[in-house]
Every structure is written in structure tokens, then in C-alpha cells.
Amino acid sequence: MGDVTERLVHDAAALGIVLAERDAVRLLTLMAELERWNRTYNLTAIIDREAVITHHVLDSLAVHPYLTGPAVADVGTGAGFPGLPLALLNPQHHFTLIDSNGKKIRFVAHAAHAIGLANVATVHARVESLQPAVPFNTVVARAFAPLPELLAQVTGLTGPETRVLAMKGKWPAEELDAVPRDWETLETRELTVPGLDAARSLIILRPAVRP
């Protein structure tokens, strides 16, 4: 096992995740493809390999325990985070990765194929324009927008049982105070990402149950 592969397995274990060596190798392939495409398309400002591991891959995997149900949407997926690492780890779930940036969503489709993910669909669209016939079980949003704006934009993707996982940096106290009354905050957590010296938090919400 190579040093970087071993590190991925070790750091995933610190998050409570059993990462098979072959899946760690697939994550390395994902990072290599990101580096290659980034030279031309400027997909992410984070280009150092160590930073990609902590800020993208491990940061994505940190919310793995909080996924519910078989249908997951990643809104504003950018270069495919957190959707691609989560899809790799959860082949039993189907992931729809959504972004309004065409070059980024083309990379996501390419990367999903390159690492053999059969459970990923890509959608090039503004999330607020979407209203699927069947709501998603989980909607994940990583540094997408302030909570009130995020919730307004993902309403069309949600149903009564949908969980919205809002991935944040520092604790969003003011945003939490501004959560609309038709949404309920179920859980708030501070996350620790191995090797990442920055605040991370997770806010889990659902549509409020009306009497």
C-alpha cells in the first residue's frame, strides 16, 4: 500500500469509515483527474495534493454517517464534492450531482466514469429550477449559500421526509437564527476532519411538520 493510499485509509478510519484499499486507489484516481483537468479548466482553487485530500476528500467523507435513504442530491457540487467521494463509499445509494457550471459538471461526469461509479447522474441546471416527480431522501449542500437562501432554493427537491445536510465552515449562529419557520433544525454538529486546521460544522434540517 502506498503512503498516500495508507493515509486515506487511516484518516477515513478516524472518521469512523472503513475505506477499502481499492477504494482509496479510486480516490487517488479522482484526485489525479482533478489535477489534470484543473490545468485547463480552473475547477478549484485548491490544487495542492495534501490540501485536496483534507479540504475536498476527507471533508466530503465526514458527512457519510448522516446520509439517509437511497436517493441523494448534491447541490452546487462544483468539481464533485462531496458527491463523488460519498457515491464511491455508498454504492447502494443513487447520487444526483447538480451544478449550473457546465465545465464543472462535464468534469464530474468524466470523473464518475473514470473511477467506475454507476450510481451517479449529473444535472447541468440551477437547483431552484428543478422539481423532480419524486423528492430526494437527502440533499447535501457544501458551502452553497446561507441557510435561508439554501432552503429556499432546494425546496423543489424535498418532501416531508427529506433531510437537508448543510455543510458549513465556522458555526453559523446568525444563519441558524434566520432559518424559516417552515423548516425544522433536527441536529447541529461540529465536525473534525483529520489534518484540516479549520472549523467545520453540519446542520441537519427537514421541512417542518404542519399540524
KEZA-710357 format. One record per residue (C-alpha): residue number from 1; residue in three letters; chain; x, y, z. Coordinates in pm, whole numbers, plus 50000, padded with zeros to 5 digits. Layout:
// residues N
<fivo><n>NUM</n><res>ala</res><chain>A</chain><x>X</x><y>Y</y><z>Z</z></fivo>
...
//
This chain:
// residues 211
<fivo><n>1</n><res>met</res><chain>A</chain><x>50000</x><y>50000</y><z>50000</z></fivo>
<fivo><n>2</n><res>gly</res><chain>A</chain><x>50142</x><y>50339</y><z>49901</z></fivo>
<fivo><n>3</n><res>asp</res><chain>A</chain><x>50191</x><y>50621</y><z>50151</z></fivo>
<fivo><n>4</n><res>val</res><chain>A</chain><x>49901</x><y>50832</y><z>50024</z></fivo>
<fivo><n>5</n><res>thr</res><chain>A</chain><x>49669</x><y>50531</y><z>49999</z></fivo>
<fivo><n>6</n><res>glu</res><chain>A</chain><x>49762</x><y>50430</y><z>50353</z></fivo>
<fivo><n>7</n><res>arg</res><chain>A</chain><x>49697</x><y>50784</y><z>50473</z></fivo>
<fivo><n>8</n><res>leu</res><chain>A</chain><x>49349</x><y>50787</y><z>50316</z></fivo>
<fivo><n>9</n><res>val</res><chain>A</chain><x>49261</x><y>50456</y><z>50481</z></fivo>
<fivo><n>10</n><res>his</res><chain>A</chain><x>49396</x><y>50578</y><z>50816</z></fivo>
<fivo><n>11</n><res>asp</res><chain>A</chain><x>49224</x><y>50917</y><z>50808</z></fivo>
<fivo><n>12</n><res>ala</res><chain>A</chain><x>48896</x><y>50765</y><z>50692</z></fivo>
<fivo><n>13</n><res>ala</res><chain>A</chain><x>48915</x><y>50532</y><z>50993</z></fivo>
<fivo><n>14</n><res>ala</res><chain>A</chain><x>48949</x><y>50840</y><z>51215</z></fivo>
<fivo><n>15</n><res>leu</res><chain>A</chain><x>48609</x><y>50946</y><z>51074</z></fivo>
<fivo><n>16</n><res>gly</res><chain>A</chain><x>48465</x><y>50605</y><z>51160</z></fivo>
<fivo><n>17</n><res>ile</res><chain>A</chain><x>48476</x><y>50488</y><z>50797</z></fivo>
<fivo><n>18</n><res>val</res><chain>A</chain><x>48622</x><y>50160</y><z>50676</z></fivo>
<fivo><n>19</n><res>leu</res><chain>A</chain><x>48781</x><y>50252</y><z>50342</z></fivo>
<fivo><n>20</n><res>ala</res><chain>A</chain><x>48895</x><y>49957</y><z>50134</z></fivo>
<fivo><n>21</n><res>glu</res><chain>A</chain><x>49238</x><y>49990</y><z>49973</z></fivo>
<fivo><n>22</n><res>arg</res><chain>A</chain><x>49088</x><y>49959</y><z>49624</z></fivo>
<fivo><n>23</n><res>asp</res><chain>A</chain><x>48851</x><y>50249</y><z>49702</z></fivo>
<fivo><n>24</n><res>ala</res><chain>A</chain><x>49141</x><y>50458</y><z>49833</z></fivo>
<fivo><n>25</n><res>val</res><chain>A</chain><x>49313</x><y>50396</y><z>49498</z></fivo>
<fivo><n>26</n><res>arg</res><chain>A</chain><x>48996</x><y>50511</y><z>49317</z></fivo>
<fivo><n>27</n><res>leu</res><chain>A</chain><x>49002</x><y>50832</y><z>49522</z></fivo>
<fivo><n>28</n><res>leu</res><chain>A</chain><x>49362</x><y>50885</y><z>49411</z></fivo>
<fivo><n>29</n><res>thr</res><chain>A</chain><x>49246</x><y>50846</y><z>49051</z></fivo>
<fivo><n>30</n><res>leu</res><chain>A</chain><x>48978</x><y>51107</y><z>49117</z></fivo>
<fivo><n>31</n><res>met</res><chain>A</chain><x>49241</x><y>51347</y><z>49251</z></fivo>
<fivo><n>32</n><res>ala</res><chain>A</chain><x>49470</x><y>51283</y><z>48955</z></fivo>
<fivo><n>33</n><res>glu</res><chain>A</chain><x>49187</x><y>51359</y><z>48711</z></fivo>
<fivo><n>34</n><res>leu</res><chain>A</chain><x>49103</x><y>51675</y><z>48905</z></fivo>
<fivo><n>35</n><res>glu</res><chain>A</chain><x>49464</x><y>51791</y><z>48885</z></fivo>
<fivo><n>36</n><res>arg</res><chain>A</chain><x>49478</x><y>51716</y><z>48510</z></fivo>
<fivo><n>37</n><res>trp</res><chain>A</chain><x>49155</x><y>51897</y><z>48424</z></fivo>
<fivo><n>38</n><res>asn</res><chain>A</chain><x>49230</x><y>52185</y><z>48659</z></fivo>
<fivo><n>39</n><res>arg</res><chain>A</chain><x>49532</x><y>52285</y><z>48449</z></fivo>
<fivo><n>40</n><res>thr</res><chain>A</chain><x>49291</x><y>52382</y><z>48172</z></fivo>
<fivo><n>41</n><res>tyr</res><chain>A</chain><x>48954</x><y>52448</y><z>48330</z></fivo>
<fivo><n>42</n><res>asn</res><chain>A</chain><x>49024</x><y>52604</y><z>48672</z></fivo>
<fivo><n>43</n><res>leu</res><chain>A</chain><x>48778</x><y>52379</y><z>48855</z></fivo>
<fivo><n>44</n><res>thr</res><chain>A</chain><x>48906</x><y>52452</y><z>49205</z></fivo>
<fivo><n>45</n><res>ala</res><chain>A</chain><x>49142</x><y>52694</y><z>49375</z></fivo>
<fivo><n>46</n><res>ile</res><chain>A</chain><x>49269</x><y>52408</y><z>49591</z></fivo>
<fivo><n>47</n><res>ile</res><chain>A</chain><x>49539</x><y>52236</y><z>49386</z></fivo>
<fivo><n>48</n><res>asp</res><chain>A</chain><x>49797</x><y>52106</y><z>49634</z></fivo>
<fivo><n>49</n><res>arg</res><chain>A</chain><x>49759</x><y>51728</y><z>49676</z></fivo>
<fivo><n>50</n><res>glu</res><chain>A</chain><x>49763</x><y>51745</y><z>50056</z></fivo>
<fivo><n>51</n><res>ala</res><chain>A</chain><x>49500</x><y>52020</y><z>50054</z></fivo>
<fivo><n>52</n><res>val</res><chain>A</chain><x>49280</x><y>51828</y><z>49809</z></fivo>
<fivo><n>53</n><res>ile</res><chain>A</chain><x>49288</x><y>51528</y><z>50045</z></fivo>
<fivo><n>54</n><res>thr</res><chain>A</chain><x>49186</x><y>51730</y><z>50351</z></fivo>
<fivo><n>55</n><res>his</res><chain>A</chain><x>48970</x><y>52008</y><z>50206</z></fivo>
<fivo><n>56</n><res>his</res><chain>A</chain><x>48787</x><y>51802</y><z>49945</z></fivo>
<fivo><n>57</n><res>val</res><chain>A</chain><x>48806</x><y>51426</y><z>50001</z></fivo>
<fivo><n>58</n><res>leu</res><chain>A</chain><x>48809</x><y>51390</y><z>50380</z></fivo>
<fivo><n>59</n><res>asp</res><chain>A</chain><x>48583</x><y>51692</y><z>50423</z></fivo>
<fivo><n>60</n><res>ser</res><chain>A</chain><x>48331</x><y>51517</y><z>50195</z></fivo>
<fivo><n>61</n><res>leu</res><chain>A</chain><x>48354</x><y>51184</y><z>50376</z></fivo>
<fivo><n>62</n><res>ala</res><chain>A</chain><x>48290</x><y>51350</y><z>50713</z></fivo>
<fivo><n>63</n><res>val</res><chain>A</chain><x>47914</x><y>51362</y><z>50642</z></fivo>
<fivo><n>64</n><res>his</res><chain>A</chain><x>47890</x><y>50997</y><z>50534</z></fivo>
<fivo><n>65</n><res>pro</res><chain>A</chain><x>47719</x><y>50880</y><z>50858</z></fivo>
<fivo><n>66</n><res>tyr</res><chain>A</chain><x>47436</x><y>51129</y><z>50812</z></fivo>
<fivo><n>67</n><res>leu</res><chain>A</chain><x>47305</x><y>51015</y><z>50473</z></fivo>
<fivo><n>68</n><res>thr</res><chain>A</chain><x>46952</x><y>50870</y><z>50478</z></fivo>
<fivo><n>69</n><res>gly</res><chain>A</chain><x>46753</x><y>50693</y><z>50210</z></fivo>
<fivo><n>70</n><res>pro</res><chain>A</chain><x>46854</x><y>50572</y><z>49864</z></fivo>
<fivo><n>71</n><res>ala</res><chain>A</chain><x>46826</x><y>50899</y><z>49666</z></fivo>
<fivo><n>72</n><res>val</res><chain>A</chain><x>47082</x><y>51172</y><z>49739</z></fivo>
<fivo><n>73</n><res>ala</res><chain>A</chain><x>47122</x><y>51511</y><z>49569</z></fivo>
<fivo><n>74</n><res>asp</res><chain>A</chain><x>47443</x><y>51714</y><z>49591</z></fivo>
<fivo><n>75</n><res>val</res><chain>A</chain><x>47352</x><y>52073</y><z>49504</z></fivo>
<fivo><n>76</n><res>gly</res><chain>A</chain><x>47624</x><y>52306</y><z>49382</z></fivo>
<fivo><n>77</n><res>thr</res><chain>A</chain><x>47855</x><y>52008</y><z>49354</z></fivo>
<fivo><n>78</n><res>gly</res><chain>A</chain><x>48133</x><y>52209</y><z>49186</z></fivo>
<fivo><n>79</n><res>ala</res><chain>A</chain><x>48409</x><y>51964</y><z>49097</z></fivo>
<fivo><n>80</n><res>gly</res><chain>A</chain><x>48211</x><y>51679</y><z>49252</z></fivo>
<fivo><n>81</n><res>phe</res><chain>A</chain><x>48250</x><y>51727</y><z>49624</z></fivo>
<fivo><n>82</n><res>pro</res><chain>A</chain><x>48106</x><y>51590</y><z>49841</z></fivo>
<fivo><n>83</n><res>gly</res><chain>A</chain><x>47905</x><y>51384</y><z>49590</z></fivo>
<fivo><n>84</n><res>leu</res><chain>A</chain><x>48175</x><y>51176</y><z>49421</z></fivo>
<fivo><n>85</n><res>pro</res><chain>A</chain><x>48356</x><y>51052</y><z>49736</z></fivo>
<fivo><n>86</n><res>leu</res><chain>A</chain><x>48020</x><y>50980</y><z>49903</z></fivo>
<fivo><n>87</n><res>ala</res><chain>A</chain><x>47896</x><y>50793</y><z>49596</z></fivo>
<fivo><n>88</n><res>leu</res><chain>A</chain><x>48210</x><y>50581</y><z>49593</z></fivo>
<fivo><n>89</n><res>leu</res><chain>A</chain><x>48156</x><y>50489</y><z>49956</z></fivo>
<fivo><n>90</n><res>asn</res><chain>A</chain><x>47781</x><y>50423</y><z>49915</z></fivo>
<fivo><n>91</n><res>pro</res><chain>A</chain><x>47717</x><y>50216</y><z>49601</z></fivo>
<fivo><n>92</n><res>gln</res><chain>A</chain><x>47371</x><y>50127</y><z>49736</z></fivo>
<fivo><n>93</n><res>his</res><chain>A</chain><x>47262</x><y>50493</y><z>49709</z></fivo>
<fivo><n>94</n><res>his</res><chain>A</chain><x>47195</x><y>50683</y><z>49388</z></fivo>
<fivo><n>95</n><res>phe</res><chain>A</chain><x>47352</x><y>51029</y><z>49370</z></fivo>
<fivo><n>96</n><res>thr</res><chain>A</chain><x>47241</x><y>51319</y><z>49153</z></fivo>
<fivo><n>97</n><res>leu</res><chain>A</chain><x>47512</x><y>51586</y><z>49130</z></fivo>
<fivo><n>98</n><res>ile</res><chain>A</chain><x>47380</x><y>51928</y><z>49028</z></fivo>
<fivo><n>99</n><res>asp</res><chain>A</chain><x>47566</x><y>52240</y><z>48920</z></fivo>
<fivo><n>100</n><res>ser</res><chain>A</chain><x>47498</x><y>52538</y><z>48696</z></fivo>
<fivo><n>101</n><res>asn</res><chain>A</chain><x>47861</x><y>52550</y><z>48574</z></fivo>
<fivo><n>102</n><res>gly</res><chain>A</chain><x>47891</x><y>52350</y><z>48253</z></fivo>
<fivo><n>103</n><res>lys</res><chain>A</chain><x>48265</x><y>52280</y><z>48264</z></fivo>
<fivo><n>104</n><res>lys</res><chain>A</chain><x>48243</x><y>52159</y><z>48622</z></fivo>
<fivo><n>105</n><res>ile</res><chain>A</chain><x>47952</x><y>51926</y><z>48555</z></fivo>
<fivo><n>106</n><res>arg</res><chain>A</chain><x>48135</x><y>51787</y><z>48249</z></fivo>
<fivo><n>107</n><res>phe</res><chain>A</chain><x>48430</x><y>51709</y><z>48472</z></fivo>
<fivo><n>108</n><res>val</res><chain>A</chain><x>48204</x><y>51540</y><z>48727</z></fivo>
<fivo><n>109</n><res>ala</res><chain>A</chain><x>48054</x><y>51315</y><z>48459</z></fivo>
<fivo><n>110</n><res>his</res><chain>A</chain><x>48404</x><y>51231</y><z>48330</z></fivo>
<fivo><n>111</n><res>ala</res><chain>A</chain><x>48539</x><y>51161</y><z>48680</z></fivo>
<fivo><n>112</n><res>ala</res><chain>A</chain><x>48242</x><y>50939</y><z>48772</z></fivo>
<fivo><n>113</n><res>his</res><chain>A</chain><x>48313</x><y>50728</y><z>48464</z></fivo>
<fivo><n>114</n><res>ala</res><chain>A</chain><x>48689</x><y>50728</y><z>48528</z></fivo>
<fivo><n>115</n><res>ile</res><chain>A</chain><x>48651</x><y>50578</y><z>48875</z></fivo>
<fivo><n>116</n><res>gly</res><chain>A</chain><x>48370</x><y>50342</y><z>48779</z></fivo>
<fivo><n>117</n><res>leu</res><chain>A</chain><x>48072</x><y>50495</y><z>48957</z></fivo>
<fivo><n>118</n><res>ala</res><chain>A</chain><x>47747</x><y>50351</y><z>48819</z></fivo>
<fivo><n>119</n><res>asn</res><chain>A</chain><x>47537</x><y>50527</y><z>49084</z></fivo>
<fivo><n>120</n><res>val</res><chain>A</chain><x>47596</x><y>50889</y><z>48975</z></fivo>
<fivo><n>121</n><res>ala</res><chain>A</chain><x>47385</x><y>51110</y><z>48749</z></fivo>
<fivo><n>122</n><res>thr</res><chain>A</chain><x>47484</x><y>51466</y><z>48660</z></fivo>
<fivo><n>123</n><res>val</res><chain>A</chain><x>47249</x><y>51758</y><z>48602</z></fivo>
<fivo><n>124</n><res>his</res><chain>A</chain><x>47356</x><y>52089</y><z>48449</z></fivo>
<fivo><n>125</n><res>ala</res><chain>A</chain><x>47098</x><y>52331</y><z>48592</z></fivo>
<fivo><n>126</n><res>arg</res><chain>A</chain><x>47026</x><y>52590</y><z>48854</z></fivo>
<fivo><n>127</n><res>val</res><chain>A</chain><x>46896</x><y>52396</y><z>49152</z></fivo>
<fivo><n>128</n><res>glu</res><chain>A</chain><x>46598</x><y>52628</y><z>49209</z></fivo>
<fivo><n>129</n><res>ser</res><chain>A</chain><x>46468</x><y>52538</y><z>48861</z></fivo>
<fivo><n>130</n><res>leu</res><chain>A</chain><x>46437</x><y>52167</y><z>48943</z></fivo>
<fivo><n>131</n><res>gln</res><chain>A</chain><x>46130</x><y>51991</y><z>49074</z></fivo>
<fivo><n>132</n><res>pro</res><chain>A</chain><x>46160</x><y>51612</y><z>49033</z></fivo>
<fivo><n>133</n><res>ala</res><chain>A</chain><x>45848</x><y>51396</y><z>49048</z></fivo>
<fivo><n>134</n><res>val</res><chain>A</chain><x>45990</x><y>51208</y><z>49346</z></fivo>
<fivo><n>135</n><res>pro</res><chain>A</chain><x>46170</x><y>51404</y><z>49620</z></fivo>
<fivo><n>136</n><res>phe</res><chain>A</chain><x>46520</x><y>51315</y><z>49731</z></fivo>
<fivo><n>137</n><res>asn</res><chain>A</chain><x>46576</x><y>51144</y><z>50065</z></fivo>
<fivo><n>138</n><res>thr</res><chain>A</chain><x>46886</x><y>51351</y><z>50136</z></fivo>
<fivo><n>139</n><res>val</res><chain>A</chain><x>47000</x><y>51685</y><z>49994</z></fivo>
<fivo><n>140</n><res>val</res><chain>A</chain><x>47364</x><y>51775</y><z>50062</z></fivo>
<fivo><n>141</n><res>ala</res><chain>A</chain><x>47494</x><y>52128</y><z>50020</z></fivo>
<fivo><n>142</n><res>arg</res><chain>A</chain><x>47857</x><y>52216</y><z>50087</z></fivo>
<fivo><n>143</n><res>ala</res><chain>A</chain><x>47930</x><y>52588</y><z>50142</z></fivo>
<fivo><n>144</n><res>phe</res><chain>A</chain><x>47647</x><y>52660</y><z>49898</z></fivo>
<fivo><n>145</n><res>ala</res><chain>A</chain><x>47459</x><y>52959</y><z>50040</z></fivo>
<fivo><n>146</n><res>pro</res><chain>A</chain><x>47337</x><y>53100</y><z>50373</z></fivo>
<fivo><n>147</n><res>leu</res><chain>A</chain><x>47077</x><y>52869</y><z>50527</z></fivo>
<fivo><n>148</n><res>pro</res><chain>A</chain><x>46765</x><y>53076</y><z>50444</z></fivo>
<fivo><n>149</n><res>glu</res><chain>A</chain><x>46873</x><y>53109</y><z>50079</z></fivo>
<fivo><n>150</n><res>leu</res><chain>A</chain><x>46979</x><y>52744</y><z>50057</z></fivo>
<fivo><n>151</n><res>leu</res><chain>A</chain><x>46647</x><y>52618</y><z>50192</z></fivo>
<fivo><n>152</n><res>ala</res><chain>A</chain><x>46451</x><y>52838</y><z>49953</z></fivo>
<fivo><n>153</n><res>gln</res><chain>A</chain><x>46648</x><y>52705</y><z>49657</z></fivo>
<fivo><n>154</n><res>val</res><chain>A</chain><x>46622</x><y>52333</y><z>49742</z></fivo>
<fivo><n>155</n><res>thr</res><chain>A</chain><x>46250</x><y>52331</y><z>49832</z></fivo>
<fivo><n>156</n><res>gly</res><chain>A</chain><x>46160</x><y>52181</y><z>49495</z></fivo>
<fivo><n>157</n><res>leu</res><chain>A</chain><x>46384</x><y>51879</y><z>49564</z></fivo>
<fivo><n>158</n><res>thr</res><chain>A</chain><x>46236</x><y>51798</y><z>49903</z></fivo>
<fivo><n>159</n><res>gly</res><chain>A</chain><x>45941</x><y>51617</y><z>50055</z></fivo>
<fivo><n>160</n><res>pro</res><chain>A</chain><x>45819</x><y>51575</y><z>50414</z></fivo>
<fivo><n>161</n><res>glu</res><chain>A</chain><x>46086</x><y>51316</y><z>50499</z></fivo>
<fivo><n>162</n><res>thr</res><chain>A</chain><x>46381</x><y>51479</y><z>50320</z></fivo>
<fivo><n>163</n><res>arg</res><chain>A</chain><x>46689</x><y>51563</y><z>50523</z></fivo>
<fivo><n>164</n><res>val</res><chain>A</chain><x>46899</x><y>51861</y><z>50419</z></fivo>
<fivo><n>165</n><res>leu</res><chain>A</chain><x>47265</x><y>51837</y><z>50522</z></fivo>
<fivo><n>166</n><res>ala</res><chain>A</chain><x>47412</x><y>52187</y><z>50516</z></fivo>
<fivo><n>167</n><res>met</res><chain>A</chain><x>47792</x><y>52165</y><z>50537</z></fivo>
<fivo><n>168</n><res>lys</res><chain>A</chain><x>47938</x><y>52482</y><z>50684</z></fivo>
<fivo><n>169</n><res>gly</res><chain>A</chain><x>48270</x><y>52619</y><z>50799</z></fivo>
<fivo><n>170</n><res>lys</res><chain>A</chain><x>48257</x><y>52816</y><z>51121</z></fivo>
<fivo><n>171</n><res>trp</res><chain>A</chain><x>47946</x><y>52785</y><z>51337</z></fivo>
<fivo><n>172</n><res>pro</res><chain>A</chain><x>47663</x><y>52967</y><z>51150</z></fivo>
<fivo><n>173</n><res>ala</res><chain>A</chain><x>47487</x><y>53118</y><z>51452</z></fivo>
<fivo><n>174</n><res>glu</res><chain>A</chain><x>47319</x><y>53405</y><z>51265</z></fivo>
<fivo><n>175</n><res>glu</res><chain>A</chain><x>47205</x><y>53173</y><z>50985</z></fivo>
<fivo><n>176</n><res>leu</res><chain>A</chain><x>47053</x><y>52933</y><z>51236</z></fivo>
<fivo><n>177</n><res>asp</res><chain>A</chain><x>46859</x><y>53219</y><z>51391</z></fivo>
<fivo><n>178</n><res>ala</res><chain>A</chain><x>46724</x><y>53303</y><z>51044</z></fivo>
<fivo><n>179</n><res>val</res><chain>A</chain><x>46601</x><y>52953</y><z>50947</z></fivo>
<fivo><n>180</n><res>pro</res><chain>A</chain><x>46246</x><y>52996</y><z>50809</z></fivo>
<fivo><n>181</n><res>arg</res><chain>A</chain><x>45956</x><y>52876</y><z>51024</z></fivo>
<fivo><n>182</n><res>asp</res><chain>A</chain><x>45858</x><y>52616</y><z>50765</z></fivo>
<fivo><n>183</n><res>trp</res><chain>A</chain><x>46186</x><y>52434</y><z>50831</z></fivo>
<fivo><n>184</n><res>glu</res><chain>A</chain><x>46296</x><y>52245</y><z>51140</z></fivo>
<fivo><n>185</n><res>thr</res><chain>A</chain><x>46655</x><y>52214</y><z>51260</z></fivo>
<fivo><n>186</n><res>leu</res><chain>A</chain><x>46699</x><y>51849</y><z>51363</z></fivo>
<fivo><n>187</n><res>glu</res><chain>A</chain><x>47063</x><y>51838</y><z>51461</z></fivo>
<fivo><n>188</n><res>thr</res><chain>A</chain><x>47372</x><y>52056</y><z>51472</z></fivo>
<fivo><n>189</n><res>arg</res><chain>A</chain><x>47724</x><y>51919</y><z>51491</z></fivo>
<fivo><n>190</n><res>glu</res><chain>A</chain><x>48080</x><y>52042</y><z>51487</z></fivo>
<fivo><n>191</n><res>leu</res><chain>A</chain><x>48290</x><y>51812</y><z>51269</z></fivo>
<fivo><n>192</n><res>thr</res><chain>A</chain><x>48658</x><y>51725</y><z>51300</z></fivo>
<fivo><n>193</n><res>val</res><chain>A</chain><x>48830</x><y>51647</y><z>50970</z></fivo>
<fivo><n>194</n><res>pro</res><chain>A</chain><x>49172</x><y>51479</y><z>51003</z></fivo>
<fivo><n>195</n><res>gly</res><chain>A</chain><x>49453</x><y>51713</y><z>50903</z></fivo>
<fivo><n>196</n><res>leu</res><chain>A</chain><x>49222</x><y>52010</y><z>50849</z></fivo>
<fivo><n>197</n><res>asp</res><chain>A</chain><x>49301</x><y>52306</y><z>51072</z></fivo>
<fivo><n>198</n><res>ala</res><chain>A</chain><x>48973</x><y>52486</y><z>51008</z></fivo>
<fivo><n>199</n><res>ala</res><chain>A</chain><x>48625</x><y>52487</y><z>51157</z></fivo>
<fivo><n>200</n><res>arg</res><chain>A</chain><x>48366</x><y>52257</y><z>51008</z></fivo>
<fivo><n>201</n><res>ser</res><chain>A</chain><x>48003</x><y>52221</y><z>51111</z></fivo>
<fivo><n>202</n><res>leu</res><chain>A</chain><x>47696</x><y>52034</y><z>50991</z></fivo>
<fivo><n>203</n><res>ile</res><chain>A</chain><x>47336</x><y>52149</y><z>51016</z></fivo>
<fivo><n>204</n><res>ile</res><chain>A</chain><x>47065</x><y>51887</y><z>50951</z></fivo>
<fivo><n>205</n><res>leu</res><chain>A</chain><x>46718</x><y>52018</y><z>50868</z></fivo>
<fivo><n>206</n><res>arg</res><chain>A</chain><x>46384</x><y>51896</y><z>50736</z></fivo>
<fivo><n>207</n><res>pro</res><chain>A</chain><x>46057</x><y>52057</y><z>50630</z></fivo>
<fivo><n>208</n><res>ala</res><chain>A</chain><x>45856</x><y>52143</y><z>50941</z></fivo>
<fivo><n>209</n><res>val</res><chain>A</chain><x>45565</x><y>51914</y><z>51022</z></fivo>
<fivo><n>210</n><res>arg</res><chain>A</chain><x>45248</x><y>52115</y><z>50992</z></fivo>
<fivo><n>211</n><res>pro</res><chain>A</chain><x>44970</x><y>52046</y><z>51246</z></fivo>
//
